[in-house]
Amino acid sequence: MRKVSDLTVEEFEQLLEEVVERKLEEFLGDPDEGLELTEWIEQRLKETNAALKAGVRGIPHEEILRRLKLGRSKQKAKVEGKGRGKK
């Protein structure tokens, strides 16, 4: 088994995302449990599951934030972070 210290930053972030997702599911459960799926949703879920099994991942959260203009770019964050704490 690999150690956390052996993971790349990207692997560690992926691991965290998976753990958080799993724990949220455990705590919150499925709010849609018991509801019927429309044909469109059922087809979309089948396509998504097939893509995941083929190794295709969804859109990274950084891309979603960028598209929605909710996050700061890494370059902007670096520039804003320079000089902080040293006055």
N, CA, C and O atoms as a CHARMM CRD file, in Angstrom:
* protein
*
  348
    1    1 MET  N      0.84000  -1.18200   0.00000 PROA 1      0.00000
    2    1 MET  CA     0.00000   0.00000   0.00000 PROA 1      0.00000
    3    1 MET  C      0.88800   1.25000   0.00000 PROA 1      0.00000
    4    1 MET  O      1.89800   1.31400   0.70100 PROA 1      0.00000
    5    2 ARG  N      0.48800   2.23100  -0.79600 PROA 2      0.00000
    6    2 ARG  CA     1.25500   3.47200  -0.86500 PROA 2      0.00000
    7    2 ARG  C      0.96200   4.35500   0.33400 PROA 2      0.00000
    8    2 ARG  O     -0.10800   4.28400   0.93800 PROA 2      0.00000
    9    3 LYS  N      1.93600   5.18700   0.66000 PROA 3      0.00000
   10    3 LYS  CA     1.77500   6.15900   1.73300 PROA 3      0.00000
   11    3 LYS  C      1.27900   7.47200   1.13500 PROA 3      0.00000
   12    3 LYS  O      1.51100   7.76000  -0.03900 PROA 3      0.00000
   13    4 VAL  N      0.60500   8.24900   1.94700 PROA 4      0.00000
   14    4 VAL  CA     0.12600   9.55500   1.50400 PROA 4      0.00000
   15    4 VAL  C      1.29800  10.40600   1.03600 PROA 4      0.00000
   16    4 VAL  O      1.17300  11.17100   0.07900 PROA 4      0.00000
   17    5 SER  N      2.42800  10.27500   1.70500 PROA 5      0.00000
   18    5 SER  CA     3.59900  11.07300   1.34600 PROA 5      0.00000
   19    5 SER  C      4.14800  10.71300  -0.03600 PROA 5      0.00000
   20    5 SER  O      4.92200  11.47600  -0.61600 PROA 5      0.00000
   21    6 ASP  N      3.74800   9.55100  -0.56200 PROA 6      0.00000
   22    6 ASP  CA     4.19300   9.13100  -1.88900 PROA 6      0.00000
   23    6 ASP  C      3.28800   9.63300  -3.00700 PROA 6      0.00000
   24    6 ASP  O      3.62300   9.50000  -4.18400 PROA 6      0.00000
   25    7 LEU  N      2.13900  10.21000  -2.64700 PROA 7      0.00000
   26    7 LEU  CA     1.18000  10.67300  -3.65600 PROA 7      0.00000
   27    7 LEU  C      1.59100  12.01300  -4.23600 PROA 7      0.00000
   28    7 LEU  O      2.22400  12.83200  -3.57000 PROA 7      0.00000
   29    8 THR  N      1.22000  12.22000  -5.49200 PROA 8      0.00000
   30    8 THR  CA     1.39000  13.54300  -6.08200 PROA 8      0.00000
   31    8 THR  C      0.27600  14.43300  -5.53300 PROA 8      0.00000
   32    8 THR  O     -0.67800  13.93900  -4.93200 PROA 8      0.00000
   33    9 VAL  N      0.39400  15.72400  -5.73600 PROA 9      0.00000
   34    9 VAL  CA    -0.65000  16.65000  -5.29200 PROA 9      0.00000
   35    9 VAL  C     -1.97300  16.28600  -5.95400 PROA 9      0.00000
   36    9 VAL  O     -3.01600  16.28500  -5.30000 PROA 9      0.00000
   37   10 GLU  N     -1.93600  15.97900  -7.24600 PROA 10     0.00000
   38   10 GLU  CA    -3.15200  15.63800  -7.98000 PROA 10     0.00000
   39   10 GLU  C     -3.77500  14.35100  -7.43300 PROA 10     0.00000
   40   10 GLU  O     -4.99500  14.27500  -7.28600 PROA 10     0.00000
   41   11 GLU  N     -2.96000  13.34400  -7.13100 PROA 11     0.00000
   42   11 GLU  CA    -3.47200  12.09200  -6.57600 PROA 11     0.00000
   43   11 GLU  C     -4.08400  12.31800  -5.19900 PROA 11     0.00000
   44   11 GLU  O     -5.12100  11.74200  -4.86900 PROA 11     0.00000
   45   12 PHE  N     -3.43200  13.16100  -4.39700 PROA 12     0.00000
   46   12 PHE  CA    -3.94300  13.46200  -3.05600 PROA 12     0.00000
   47   12 PHE  C     -5.27200  14.20500  -3.14700 PROA 12     0.00000
   48   12 PHE  O     -6.20100  13.89800  -2.40000 PROA 12     0.00000
   49   13 GLU  N     -5.37500  15.17200  -4.04700 PROA 13     0.00000
   50   13 GLU  CA    -6.63000  15.90400  -4.22500 PROA 13     0.00000
   51   13 GLU  C     -7.74200  14.95500  -4.65800 PROA 13     0.00000
   52   13 GLU  O     -8.86800  15.05100  -4.17000 PROA 13     0.00000
   53   14 GLN  N     -7.42600  14.03600  -5.57800 PROA 14     0.00000
   54   14 GLN  CA    -8.41600  13.06600  -6.04400 PROA 14     0.00000
   55   14 GLN  C     -8.87300  12.17900  -4.89100 PROA 14     0.00000
   56   14 GLN  O    -10.06500  11.90400  -4.75100 PROA 14     0.00000
   57   15 LEU  N     -7.93500  11.73700  -4.07200 PROA 15     0.00000
   58   15 LEU  CA    -8.25900  10.91400  -2.91800 PROA 15     0.00000
   59   15 LEU  C     -9.18900  11.66400  -1.96200 PROA 15     0.00000
   60   15 LEU  O    -10.17500  11.10400  -1.48200 PROA 15     0.00000
   61   16 LEU  N     -8.87500  12.92200  -1.69200 PROA 16     0.00000
   62   16 LEU  CA    -9.71700  13.73400  -0.80400 PROA 16     0.00000
   63   16 LEU  C    -11.12700  13.88800  -1.36700 PROA 16     0.00000
   64   16 LEU  O    -12.11000  13.76400  -0.63600 PROA 16     0.00000
   65   17 GLU  N    -11.21900  14.15700  -2.66300 PROA 17     0.00000
   66   17 GLU  CA   -12.52800  14.31200  -3.29000 PROA 17     0.00000
   67   17 GLU  C    -13.35900  13.05300  -3.12600 PROA 17     0.00000
   68   17 GLU  O    -14.54800  13.12400  -2.81500 PROA 17     0.00000
   69   18 GLU  N    -12.73100  11.88800  -3.33600 PROA 18     0.00000
   70   18 GLU  CA   -13.44600  10.62200  -3.22600 PROA 18     0.00000
   71   18 GLU  C    -13.89300  10.35400  -1.78900 PROA 18     0.00000
   72   18 GLU  O    -15.00800   9.88400  -1.56300 PROA 18     0.00000
   73   19 VAL  N    -13.03700  10.64700  -0.83000 PROA 19     0.00000
   74   19 VAL  CA   -13.37300  10.42000   0.57600 PROA 19     0.00000
   75   19 VAL  C    -14.50600  11.34700   1.00200 PROA 19     0.00000
   76   19 VAL  O    -15.45100  10.90700   1.65700 PROA 19     0.00000
   77   20 VAL  N    -14.41900  12.61900   0.64000 PROA 20     0.00000
   78   20 VAL  CA   -15.47000  13.57600   1.01400 PROA 20     0.00000
   79   20 VAL  C    -16.79900  13.16500   0.39200 PROA 20     0.00000
   80   20 VAL  O    -17.83500  13.18800   1.05700 PROA 20     0.00000
   81   21 GLU  N    -16.76800  12.79300  -0.87100 PROA 21     0.00000
   82   21 GLU  CA   -17.99500  12.37300  -1.55300 PROA 21     0.00000
   83   21 GLU  C    -18.60900  11.15400  -0.86000 PROA 21     0.00000
   84   21 GLU  O    -19.81800  11.10900  -0.63300 PROA 21     0.00000
   85   22 ARG  N    -17.78500  10.18200  -0.53000 PROA 22     0.00000
   86   22 ARG  CA   -18.26600   8.97300   0.13400 PROA 22     0.00000
   87   22 ARG  C    -18.85800   9.29900   1.51100 PROA 22     0.00000
   88   22 ARG  O    -19.91700   8.78300   1.86700 PROA 22     0.00000
   89   23 LYS  N    -18.18300  10.14500   2.27700 PROA 23     0.00000
   90   23 LYS  CA   -18.66600  10.49900   3.60700 PROA 23     0.00000
   91   23 LYS  C    -19.95700  11.30700   3.54200 PROA 23     0.00000
   92   23 LYS  O    -20.85900  11.08900   4.35100 PROA 23     0.00000
   93   24 LEU  N    -20.06100  12.23000   2.60000 PROA 24     0.00000
   94   24 LEU  CA   -21.30500  12.99100   2.44800 PROA 24     0.00000
   95   24 LEU  C    -22.46900  12.06400   2.13300 PROA 24     0.00000
   96   24 LEU  O    -23.57100  12.22700   2.65600 PROA 24     0.00000
   97   25 GLU  N    -22.20900  11.09000   1.27200 PROA 25     0.00000
   98   25 GLU  CA   -23.25200  10.11900   0.93600 PROA 25     0.00000
   99   25 GLU  C    -23.66900   9.33100   2.17700 PROA 25     0.00000
  100   25 GLU  O    -24.85600   9.07300   2.37800 PROA 25     0.00000
  101   26 GLU  N    -22.69700   8.94700   3.01300 PROA 26     0.00000
  102   26 GLU  CA   -23.00800   8.20900   4.23800 PROA 26     0.00000
  103   26 GLU  C    -23.85100   9.06700   5.19100 PROA 26     0.00000
  104   26 GLU  O    -24.83300   8.58600   5.75500 PROA 26     0.00000
  105   27 PHE  N    -23.47100  10.32000   5.36700 PROA 27     0.00000
  106   27 PHE  CA   -24.16100  11.19400   6.31900 PROA 27     0.00000
  107   27 PHE  C    -25.53300  11.64800   5.82400 PROA 27     0.00000
  108   27 PHE  O    -26.51000  11.63400   6.57200 PROA 27     0.00000
  109   28 LEU  N    -25.59200  12.04500   4.56800 PROA 28     0.00000
  110   28 LEU  CA   -26.80600  12.64900   4.03900 PROA 28     0.00000
  111   28 LEU  C    -27.73700  11.66300   3.37200 PROA 28     0.00000
  112   28 LEU  O    -28.93700  11.91600   3.26000 PROA 28     0.00000
  113   29 GLY  N    -27.19600  10.53800   2.92500 PROA 29     0.00000
  114   29 GLY  CA   -28.01300   9.58000   2.20100 PROA 29     0.00000
  115   29 GLY  C    -28.35400  10.12600   0.82400 PROA 29     0.00000
  116   29 GLY  O    -27.79100  11.12700   0.38100 PROA 29     0.00000
  117   30 ASP  N    -29.26300   9.46900   0.16700 PROA 30     0.00000
  118   30 ASP  CA   -29.67600   9.87600  -1.17600 PROA 30     0.00000
  119   30 ASP  C    -31.04500  10.54900  -1.08400 PROA 30     0.00000
  120   30 ASP  O    -32.04700   9.87900  -0.83300 PROA 30     0.00000
  121   31 PRO  N    -31.09700  11.88200  -1.28600 PROA 31     0.00000
  122   31 PRO  CA   -32.37900  12.57700  -1.16000 PROA 31     0.00000
  123   31 PRO  C    -33.39400  12.16600  -2.23000 PROA 31     0.00000
  124   31 PRO  O    -34.58800  12.42900  -2.08400 PROA 31     0.00000
  125   32 ASP  N    -32.92600  11.52200  -3.30300 PROA 32     0.00000
  126   32 ASP  CA   -33.81200  11.10700  -4.38300 PROA 32     0.00000
  127   32 ASP  C    -34.26300   9.64900  -4.25100 PROA 32     0.00000
  128   32 ASP  O    -34.98300   9.13700  -5.10800 PROA 32     0.00000
  129   33 GLU  N    -33.83500   8.98500  -3.17300 PROA 33     0.00000
  130   33 GLU  CA   -34.19000   7.57900  -2.99300 PROA 33     0.00000
  131   33 GLU  C    -35.70800   7.42100  -2.97000 PROA 33     0.00000
  132   33 GLU  O    -36.41000   8.14000  -2.25900 PROA 33     0.00000
  133   34 GLY  N    -36.19500   6.47500  -3.75400 PROA 34     0.00000
  134   34 GLY  CA   -37.62600   6.20500  -3.81300 PROA 34     0.00000
  135   34 GLY  C    -38.34900   6.95400  -4.92600 PROA 34     0.00000
  136   34 GLY  O    -39.49500   6.63100  -5.24000 PROA 34     0.00000
  137   35 LEU  N    -37.70800   7.93700  -5.52000 PROA 35     0.00000
  138   35 LEU  CA   -38.33700   8.68300  -6.60800 PROA 35     0.00000
  139   35 LEU  C    -38.12700   7.94800  -7.93300 PROA 35     0.00000
  140   35 LEU  O    -37.15400   7.21300  -8.09600 PROA 35     0.00000
  141   36 GLU  N    -39.04200   8.15200  -8.87000 PROA 36     0.00000
  142   36 GLU  CA   -38.91500   7.52100 -10.17700 PROA 36     0.00000
  143   36 GLU  C    -38.06900   8.39000 -11.09800 PROA 36     0.00000
  144   36 GLU  O    -38.10400   9.61900 -11.02300 PROA 36     0.00000
  145   37 LEU  N    -37.30500   7.72600 -11.97200 PROA 37     0.00000
  146   37 LEU  CA   -36.47700   8.43600 -12.93700 PROA 37     0.00000
  147   37 LEU  C    -37.22600   8.61000 -14.25100 PROA 37     0.00000
  148   37 LEU  O    -37.94600   7.71300 -14.69000 PROA 37     0.00000
  149   38 THR  N    -37.05200   9.76600 -14.87100 PROA 38     0.00000
  150   38 THR  CA   -37.59300   9.94000 -16.20800 PROA 38     0.00000
  151   38 THR  C    -36.69200   9.18600 -17.17400 PROA 38     0.00000
  152   38 THR  O    -35.54600   8.88300 -16.84300 PROA 38     0.00000
  153   39 GLU  N    -37.19100   8.88200 -18.35000 PROA 39     0.00000
  154   39 GLU  CA   -36.37900   8.17000 -19.35300 PROA 39     0.00000
  155   39 GLU  C    -35.10800   8.94200 -19.66900 PROA 39     0.00000
  156   39 GLU  O    -34.03900   8.34800 -19.81000 PROA 39     0.00000
  157   40 TRP  N    -35.21700  10.25200 -19.78200 PROA 40     0.00000
  158   40 TRP  CA   -34.05700  11.08100 -20.13100 PROA 40     0.00000
  159   40 TRP  C    -32.97400  10.97300 -19.06100 PROA 40     0.00000
  160   40 TRP  O    -31.79800  10.80100 -19.37900 PROA 40     0.00000
  161   41 ILE  N    -33.37000  11.07400 -17.79900 PROA 41     0.00000
  162   41 ILE  CA   -32.41100  10.99500 -16.69500 PROA 41     0.00000
  163   41 ILE  C    -31.79100   9.60200 -16.63300 PROA 41     0.00000
  164   41 ILE  O    -30.58300   9.46800 -16.43300 PROA 41     0.00000
  165   42 GLU  N    -32.60500   8.57500 -16.80300 PROA 42     0.00000
  166   42 GLU  CA   -32.08600   7.20900 -16.76700 PROA 42     0.00000
  167   42 GLU  C    -31.03900   6.99800 -17.86400 PROA 42     0.00000
  168   42 GLU  O    -29.99400   6.39600 -17.61900 PROA 42     0.00000
  169   43 GLN  N    -31.32000   7.49200 -19.06700 PROA 43     0.00000
  170   43 GLN  CA   -30.36600   7.37100 -20.16900 PROA 43     0.00000
  171   43 GLN  C    -29.09200   8.14300 -19.86200 PROA 43     0.00000
  172   43 GLN  O    -27.99000   7.65900 -20.12300 PROA 43     0.00000
  173   44 ARG  N    -29.23700   9.33600 -19.31100 PROA 44     0.00000
  174   44 ARG  CA   -28.06700  10.16400 -18.98400 PROA 44     0.00000
  175   44 ARG  C    -27.19800   9.48500 -17.92900 PROA 44     0.00000
  176   44 ARG  O    -25.97100   9.51500 -18.02400 PROA 44     0.00000
  177   45 LEU  N    -27.82300   8.87400 -16.92700 PROA 45     0.00000
  178   45 LEU  CA   -27.07700   8.15800 -15.89400 PROA 45     0.00000
  179   45 LEU  C    -26.32600   6.96100 -16.48000 PROA 45     0.00000
  180   45 LEU  O    -25.18400   6.69600 -16.10200 PROA 45     0.00000
  181   46 LYS  N    -26.95900   6.24900 -17.39100 PROA 46     0.00000
  182   46 LYS  CA   -26.29500   5.11600 -18.04500 PROA 46     0.00000
  183   46 LYS  C    -25.07100   5.59200 -18.82700 PROA 46     0.00000
  184   46 LYS  O    -24.01700   4.95600 -18.79100 PROA 46     0.00000
  185   47 GLU  N    -25.21800   6.71200 -19.53000 PROA 47     0.00000
  186   47 GLU  CA   -24.09000   7.26700 -20.28900 PROA 47     0.00000
  187   47 GLU  C    -22.96500   7.70700 -19.35200 PROA 47     0.00000
  188   47 GLU  O    -21.79100   7.46300 -19.63000 PROA 47     0.00000
  189   48 THR  N    -23.32000   8.34600 -18.25400 PROA 48     0.00000
  190   48 THR  CA   -22.32500   8.79700 -17.28400 PROA 48     0.00000
  191   48 THR  C    -21.59400   7.61000 -16.66300 PROA 48     0.00000
  192   48 THR  O    -20.36900   7.63000 -16.54100 PROA 48     0.00000
  193   49 ASN  N    -22.33500   6.58300 -16.27200 PROA 49     0.00000
  194   49 ASN  CA   -21.70700   5.38700 -15.70000 PROA 49     0.00000
  195   49 ASN  C    -20.78200   4.71000 -16.69100 PROA 49     0.00000
  196   49 ASN  O    -19.69900   4.25800 -16.31900 PROA 49     0.00000
  197   50 ALA  N    -21.19200   4.63400 -17.94300 PROA 50     0.00000
  198   50 ALA  CA   -20.34100   4.03000 -18.96600 PROA 50     0.00000
  199   50 ALA  C    -19.05700   4.84500 -19.14200 PROA 50     0.00000
  200   50 ALA  O    -17.97400   4.27900 -19.29300 PROA 50     0.00000
  201   51 ALA  N    -19.18200   6.16100 -19.12300 PROA 51     0.00000
  202   51 ALA  CA   -18.00800   7.02800 -19.26300 PROA 51     0.00000
  203   51 ALA  C    -17.07000   6.84700 -18.07400 PROA 51     0.00000
  204   51 ALA  O    -15.85500   6.76900 -18.25600 PROA 51     0.00000
  205   52 LEU  N    -17.61000   6.77900 -16.87200 PROA 52     0.00000
  206   52 LEU  CA   -16.78000   6.57900 -15.67900 PROA 52     0.00000
  207   52 LEU  C    -16.04900   5.24800 -15.73200 PROA 52     0.00000
  208   52 LEU  O    -14.86900   5.17200 -15.38900 PROA 52     0.00000
  209   53 LYS  N    -16.74500   4.19400 -16.16100 PROA 53     0.00000
  210   53 LYS  CA   -16.10800   2.88200 -16.28500 PROA 53     0.00000
  211   53 LYS  C    -15.00200   2.89700 -17.32300 PROA 53     0.00000
  212   53 LYS  O    -14.03500   2.14200 -17.21900 PROA 53     0.00000
  213   54 ALA  N    -15.14300   3.76500 -18.33400 PROA 54     0.00000
  214   54 ALA  CA   -14.12100   3.88800 -19.38000 PROA 54     0.00000
  215   54 ALA  C    -12.98500   4.81000 -18.95400 PROA 54     0.00000
  216   54 ALA  O    -12.03300   5.01500 -19.70700 PROA 54     0.00000
  217   55 GLY  N    -13.08500   5.36900 -17.74300 PROA 55     0.00000
  218   55 GLY  CA   -12.01600   6.22600 -17.22800 PROA 55     0.00000
  219   55 GLY  C    -12.19200   7.70100 -17.50000 PROA 55     0.00000
  220   55 GLY  O    -11.30300   8.49600 -17.19300 PROA 55     0.00000
  221   56 VAL  N    -13.32000   8.08300 -18.07000 PROA 56     0.00000
  222   56 VAL  CA   -13.57400   9.49200 -18.35300 PROA 56     0.00000
  223   56 VAL  C    -14.09700  10.15200 -17.08700 PROA 56     0.00000
  224   56 VAL  O    -15.04300   9.66100 -16.47100 PROA 56     0.00000
  225   57 ARG  N    -13.49100  11.25300 -16.70100 PROA 57     0.00000
  226   57 ARG  CA   -13.92200  11.98500 -15.52200 PROA 57     0.00000
  227   57 ARG  C    -14.76100  13.17900 -15.94300 PROA 57     0.00000
  228   57 ARG  O    -14.74700  13.58600 -17.10400 PROA 57     0.00000
  229   58 GLY  N    -15.47600  13.72100 -15.00500 PROA 58     0.00000
  230   58 GLY  CA   -16.29300  14.90400 -15.27700 PROA 58     0.00000
  231   58 GLY  C    -15.42900  16.14500 -15.39100 PROA 58     0.00000
  232   58 GLY  O    -14.20400  16.05900 -15.46800 PROA 58     0.00000
  233   59 ILE  N    -16.06500  17.27300 -15.40000 PROA 59     0.00000
  234   59 ILE  CA   -15.35500  18.54100 -15.50800 PROA 59     0.00000
  235   59 ILE  C    -14.75000  18.85900 -14.14200 PROA 59     0.00000
  236   59 ILE  O    -15.45800  18.83700 -13.13600 PROA 59     0.00000
  237   60 PRO  N    -13.44800  19.15400 -14.09300 PROA 60     0.00000
  238   60 PRO  CA   -12.81200  19.48800 -12.81500 PROA 60     0.00000
  239   60 PRO  C    -13.47500  20.71200 -12.17500 PROA 60     0.00000
  240   60 PRO  O    -13.93100  21.62000 -12.87000 PROA 60     0.00000
  241   61 HSD  N    -13.52000  20.72000 -10.82400 PROA 61     0.00000
  242   61 HSD  CA   -14.20100  21.81900 -10.14300 PROA 61     0.00000
  243   61 HSD  C    -13.55700  23.16400 -10.44600 PROA 61     0.00000
  244   61 HSD  O    -14.23800  24.19000 -10.45200 PROA 61     0.00000
  245   62 GLU  N    -12.24400  23.17000 -10.69800 PROA 62     0.00000
  246   62 GLU  CA   -11.58100  24.43200 -11.04400 PROA 62     0.00000
  247   62 GLU  C    -12.14600  25.01600 -12.34400 PROA 62     0.00000
  248   62 GLU  O    -12.28800  26.23000 -12.49200 PROA 62     0.00000
  249   63 GLU  N    -12.46600  24.10600 -13.28700 PROA 63     0.00000
  250   63 GLU  CA   -13.02800  24.55700 -14.56500 PROA 63     0.00000
  251   63 GLU  C    -14.43900  25.10400 -14.36600 PROA 63     0.00000
  252   63 GLU  O    -14.80300  26.11300 -14.96900 PROA 63     0.00000
  253   64 ILE  N    -15.22900  24.44800 -13.53000 PROA 64     0.00000
  254   64 ILE  CA   -16.58200  24.92700 -13.24700 PROA 64     0.00000
  255   64 ILE  C    -16.51500  26.31500 -12.61100 PROA 64     0.00000
  256   64 ILE  O    -17.25200  27.22100 -13.00000 PROA 64     0.00000
  257   65 LEU  N    -15.61900  26.47500 -11.62300 PROA 65     0.00000
  258   65 LEU  CA   -15.46700  27.77500 -10.97200 PROA 65     0.00000
  259   65 LEU  C    -15.04800  28.84100 -11.98000 PROA 65     0.00000
  260   65 LEU  O    -15.54700  29.96600 -11.95100 PROA 65     0.00000
  261   66 ARG  N    -14.11800  28.47400 -12.88100 PROA 66     0.00000
  262   66 ARG  CA   -13.66000  29.43300 -13.88900 PROA 66     0.00000
  263   66 ARG  C    -14.81100  29.81700 -14.81300 PROA 66     0.00000
  264   66 ARG  O    -15.00600  30.99400 -15.11800 PROA 66     0.00000
  265   67 ARG  N    -15.57000  28.81600 -15.25400 PROA 67     0.00000
  266   67 ARG  CA   -16.69200  29.09200 -16.15800 PROA 67     0.00000
  267   67 ARG  C    -17.74500  29.98200 -15.49900 PROA 67     0.00000
  268   67 ARG  O    -18.34100  30.84300 -16.14700 PROA 67     0.00000
  269   68 LEU  N    -17.96200  29.76200 -14.21100 PROA 68     0.00000
  270   68 LEU  CA   -18.95900  30.55300 -13.49100 PROA 68     0.00000
  271   68 LEU  C    -18.37400  31.82500 -12.89600 PROA 68     0.00000
  272   68 LEU  O    -19.07800  32.62900 -12.28500 PROA 68     0.00000
  273   69 LYS  N    -17.07000  31.98500 -13.09000 PROA 69     0.00000
  274   69 LYS  CA   -16.34900  33.14700 -12.57400 PROA 69     0.00000
  275   69 LYS  C    -16.49800  33.26100 -11.05500 PROA 69     0.00000
  276   69 LYS  O    -16.68000  34.35100 -10.51300 PROA 69     0.00000
  277   70 LEU  N    -16.41800  32.09600 -10.37500 PROA 70     0.00000
  278   70 LEU  CA   -16.54700  32.07000  -8.92800 PROA 70     0.00000
  279   70 LEU  C    -15.20200  31.93200  -8.22800 PROA 70     0.00000
  280   70 LEU  O    -15.09000  32.21200  -7.03500 PROA 70     0.00000
  281   71 GLY  N    -14.20200  31.51000  -8.95000 PROA 71     0.00000
  282   71 GLY  CA   -12.90200  31.28900  -8.32800 PROA 71     0.00000
  283   71 GLY  C    -11.87000  32.26400  -8.85300 PROA 71     0.00000
  284   71 GLY  O    -12.06800  32.93500  -9.86600 PROA 71     0.00000
  285   72 ARG  N    -10.75600  32.32000  -8.13000 PROA 72     0.00000
  286   72 ARG  CA    -9.65700  33.14800  -8.59000 PROA 72     0.00000
  287   72 ARG  C     -8.69900  32.27700  -9.37600 PROA 72     0.00000
  288   72 ARG  O     -8.51600  31.10500  -9.04800 PROA 72     0.00000
  289   73 SER  N     -8.09500  32.82300 -10.39400 PROA 73     0.00000
  290   73 SER  CA    -7.10400  32.05900 -11.13000 PROA 73     0.00000
  291   73 SER  C     -5.88800  31.85300 -10.24700 PROA 73     0.00000
  292   73 SER  O     -5.63000  32.64300  -9.33900 PROA 73     0.00000
  293   74 LYS  N     -5.13900  30.78700 -10.51400 PROA 74     0.00000
  294   74 LYS  CA    -3.95200  30.50700  -9.71700 PROA 74     0.00000
  295   74 LYS  C     -2.94300  31.64400  -9.83700 PROA 74     0.00000
  296   74 LYS  O     -2.29000  32.00700  -8.85900 PROA 74     0.00000
  297   75 GLN  N     -2.81900  32.20000 -11.03000 PROA 75     0.00000
  298   75 GLN  CA    -1.87700  33.28700 -11.24500 PROA 75     0.00000
  299   75 GLN  C     -2.28200  34.49600 -10.40800 PROA 75     0.00000
  300   75 GLN  O     -1.42900  35.11600  -9.77300 PROA 75     0.00000
  301   76 LYS  N     -3.56300  34.83800 -10.39700 PROA 76     0.00000
  302   76 LYS  CA    -4.03600  35.98200  -9.62000 PROA 76     0.00000
  303   76 LYS  C     -3.80300  35.74000  -8.13000 PROA 76     0.00000
  304   76 LYS  O     -3.39000  36.64600  -7.40700 PROA 76     0.00000
  305   77 ALA  N     -4.07000  34.50700  -7.67200 PROA 77     0.00000
  306   77 ALA  CA    -3.87400  34.17600  -6.26100 PROA 77     0.00000
  307   77 ALA  C     -2.40300  34.29100  -5.88700 PROA 77     0.00000
  308   77 ALA  O     -2.08000  34.73800  -4.78700 PROA 77     0.00000
  309   78 LYS  N     -1.50300  33.89300  -6.79100 PROA 78     0.00000
  310   78 LYS  CA    -0.07000  33.99600  -6.51600 PROA 78     0.00000
  311   78 LYS  C      0.34800  35.45300  -6.38300 PROA 78     0.00000
  312   78 LYS  O      1.09300  35.81300  -5.47100 PROA 78     0.00000
  313   79 VAL  N     -0.13600  36.28800  -7.29700 PROA 79     0.00000
  314   79 VAL  CA     0.22100  37.70400  -7.28100 PROA 79     0.00000
  315   79 VAL  C     -0.30400  38.36600  -6.01500 PROA 79     0.00000
  316   79 VAL  O      0.40800  39.14300  -5.37900 PROA 79     0.00000
  317   80 GLU  N     -1.56900  38.05900  -5.64000 PROA 80     0.00000
  318   80 GLU  CA    -2.14300  38.66300  -4.45000 PROA 80     0.00000
  319   80 GLU  C     -1.47100  38.17300  -3.19100 PROA 80     0.00000
  320   80 GLU  O     -1.43200  38.89200  -2.19300 PROA 80     0.00000
  321   81 GLY  N     -0.94200  36.96300  -3.21500 PROA 81     0.00000
  322   81 GLY  CA    -0.31400  36.39100  -2.02700 PROA 81     0.00000
  323   81 GLY  C      1.10100  36.87300  -1.77300 PROA 81     0.00000
  324   81 GLY  O      1.62500  36.70100  -0.67300 PROA 81     0.00000
  325   82 LYS  N      1.72800  37.47500  -2.77600 PROA 82     0.00000
  326   82 LYS  CA     3.12100  37.95200  -2.61100 PROA 82     0.00000
  327   82 LYS  C      3.16800  39.12300  -1.64100 PROA 82     0.00000
  328   82 LYS  O      2.36200  40.05100  -1.70900 PROA 82     0.00000
  329   83 GLY  N      4.11800  39.05100  -0.75800 PROA 83     0.00000
  330   83 GLY  CA     4.34000  40.15800   0.14800 PROA 83     0.00000
  331   83 GLY  C      3.49400  40.14600   1.39400 PROA 83     0.00000
  332   83 GLY  O      3.69700  40.96700   2.28900 PROA 83     0.00000
  333   84 ARG  N      2.53200  39.21700   1.47400 PROA 84     0.00000
  334   84 ARG  CA     1.67400  39.15500   2.67000 PROA 84     0.00000
  335   84 ARG  C      2.49600  38.65900   3.84800 PROA 84     0.00000
  336   84 ARG  O      3.31600  37.75100   3.71700 PROA 84     0.00000
  337   85 GLY  N      2.26400  39.25800   4.97100 PROA 85     0.00000
  338   85 GLY  CA     2.94200  38.83900   6.19600 PROA 85     0.00000
  339   85 GLY  C      4.33600  39.41300   6.35900 PROA 85     0.00000
  340   85 GLY  O      4.98100  39.18300   7.38200 PROA 85     0.00000
  341   86 LYS  N      4.80400  40.14100   5.38900 PROA 86     0.00000
  342   86 LYS  CA     6.14500  40.74200   5.46400 PROA 86     0.00000
  343   86 LYS  C      6.00700  42.23300   5.26600 PROA 86     0.00000
  344   86 LYS  O      6.07400  42.72900   4.14200 PROA 86     0.00000
  345   87 LYS  N      5.81700  42.93300   6.34000 PROA 87     0.00000
  346   87 LYS  CA     5.68100  44.40200   6.21100 PROA 87     0.00000
  347   87 LYS  C      6.82000  45.06300   6.90200 PROA 87     0.00000
  348   87 LYS  O      6.90400  46.29200   6.91800 PROA 87     0.00000
